[in-house]
Amino acid sequence: MVEKLKDIIVNYVEVEPESITRDSRFMEDLGFTSFDFMSMLGEIEDEFDVEIDQQKASNIKTVGEAADYLESLTA
């Protein structure tokens, strides 16, 4: 799941996929803006055919947390 997220993340911010880890924070480490993050969530919903709870999404800070949440939705 992290690898799939990396493919999506690099569409929104200028980072090398190899530099993204489970501990990478979207805002602080990867340089996401709130708009970038919400746009990415929309793409993730389309890509994985899931509905992301906006309340839960606002608590996601790292790539690992996002991957774990997505896995719980697709399980």
DOTOR-564992 format. One record per residue (C-alpha): residue in one letter; x, y, z. Coordinates in steps of 0.25 Angstrom, whole numbers, padded with zeros to 4 digits, always signed. Each point is the difference from the previous one (the first is absolute). Example, Ala and Ser with C-alpha at 12.3 -4.5 7.8 and 13.67 -1.06 7.14 Angstrom:
A+0049-0018+0031/S+0006+0014-0002/
***
This chain:
M+0000+0000+0000/V+0011+0010+0003/E+0006-0003-0014/K-0013+0004-0006/L-0001+0012+0008/K+0014+0005-0004/D-0005-0001-0014/I-0011+0010+0003/I+0008+0009+0009/V+0010+0003-0010/N-0011+0006-0009/Y-0002+0011+0011/V+0013+0004+0005/E+0014-0001-0005/V+0007-0011+0007/E+0007-0012-0004/P-0008-0013+0003/E+0012-0006+0006/S+0000+0011+0011/I-0014-0003+0004/T-0001-0009+0013/R-0012-0005+0008/D+0005+0011+0010/S+0000+0011-0010/R-0010+0011+0005/F-0008+0006-0012/M+0001+0015+0005/E+0013+0001+0007/D+0009-0010-0008/L-0007-0001-0014/G-0004+0015-0001/F-0015-0003-0002/T-0010+0012+0001/S-0014-0003+0005/F-0005+0001-0014/D+0010-0010-0005/F-0004-0010+0011/M-0015+0001-0003/S+0003-0001-0015/M+0008-0012+0002/L-0011-0006+0009/G-0010+0001-0012/E+0010-0007-0009/I+0002-0011+0010/E-0016-0002+0001/D-0001-0001-0015/E+0013-0009-0001/F-0004-0010+0011/D-0016+0002-0001/V-0001+0003+0015/E-0007+0012+0008/I+0010+0007+0009/D-0006+0005+0013/Q+0004+0015+0000/Q+0001+0000+0015/K+0009-0012+0001/A+0008+0006-0012/S+0003+0013+0008/N+0007-0009+0010/I+0009-0006-0010/K+0014+0006+0001/T+0010-0011-0006/V+0000-0009-0012/G+0000-0012+0009/E-0013+0005+0007/A-0006+0002-0014/A+0004-0014-0005/D-0006-0006+0013/Y-0013+0007-0002/L-0001-0003-0014/E+0003-0015+0003/S-0012+0000+0010/L-0009+0006-0011/T+0004-0010-0011/A+0000-0013+0009/
***
